[in-house]
């Protein structure tokens, strides 16, 4: 039996090593992808070979340089107006990423605060906040966006306000449920026995324990926000047309999917990459913040 | 006159029950009904009964997690239900602490042991971090844990160790009274004795009073000086531990002792039969008239279902049964 144990230990050790490597890779890849995208967004004027809005009708619908018939001048090809897709993606990252991060930050903060207050206090305050949330959930964001676009004029600020004004409701719903559950848990009763104030209980005991669902929702929202931005821009509430954003680019290429798929594909691919990277990163952050999972 | 630390006087707790579309009031649950008890300084009182008997609710009214509908709690002779928020925080809360039943849920999983044990200090006593930490180490030592345990998270400990941490936290503020809600029932049998001994040692060292909530009679007999047997929100028998166990009067107490493992089968008298109660405890929403125990009482008489018995003093303890009126 002794020799059997030795073999297994060696095997297990090897497996563990592989596993550790793999899990490190699962962190490094998304971090690198997000870092590259964010950096290229920041340094867009230095990186982009062309202006994102410069129209060159003579060079329209050129395939990417690595495909047959592609011109070496345009790495990812050109769109229907002859604009360089690669440059537009780099500039588009600015709008798409900053929009989704800003909106997630605002809605996540507001939704978490309202959710915790609603779930912890319960009673009338809870009913009031939740009815308010129901209303927010039922109004289409597009309607608000269009109204705001009329009132404020279409701009980046308009779509941020339009998405934030209702977007907190999803967070509030989930966080409120968690807070209600936590309110009944023994350690919260213990905190009251000790003499903790409500404020302290909400910050020290409820908030750290709702981080898991919060991270999950927030990471899932990244992709959704990019798409919402595209929709709003398409409807004319967001960034006016010549300026690139990923969602708007996917939209632009719709009519050319059969002949010039690269117009829609590459920005769509970037959206997918960001969403996937955020999901993995979110999982990792969640595990890091949870002491029960930290050692695994 | 005994040195009474805490006294519950005529505590009653009612919970409204609402049903249906319009949330109409369909009745009141009498979770605790006119319960009075007192705890002497440095002594232990146990509340014993089946689940649903109102033990925990009584403890909640003492810990002010919920306020009694009527009646009051007197601490060192003062009615704490008259205290304002500020007085409670200064004069009452820090002096009455608790250890809960389930050591797996009584600690925030995201806090380290040092923060868990230090929390009462952070909330109540304004001291430096260093002072708090020194106190934590001292407390961990008192409950038989090591200083290095302070850096760990609760999930890294066994149930027994967690309960020690919970005891350390309860002692942080040097309380006068500790409410122990089933302090050992969630633990392995093998470590129950350790925790009970620890609690007894700490009681002697700090002159602590305990209010123990339990259903295990062996635990109760070992730990307490006084016992109150509860049934359906009322105290049915109340007295000194030894006296009550040696000479149980109420039929319910007899049934509990008979069903417990305090007596081994070979110790029983030949003619002594095991008393097994039939049925479930009736709903507290609609308690039986007269004596609440009459529906299950082996010795019930006609008057039991009509007239509620008064609490009477028999010998050294009090009992609520028509047999002794």
Interface residues (C-beta under 8 A of the other chain):
Chain A: X185 X186 X187 X189 X190 X191 X192 X193 X194 X195 X196 X197 X200 X204 X205 X208 X209 X289 X290 X291 X292
Chain B: X63 X65 X89 X93 X94 X96 X97 X98 X100 X101 X102 X105 X106 X107 X108 X109 X110 X111 X119 X120 X123 X124 X153 X155 X169
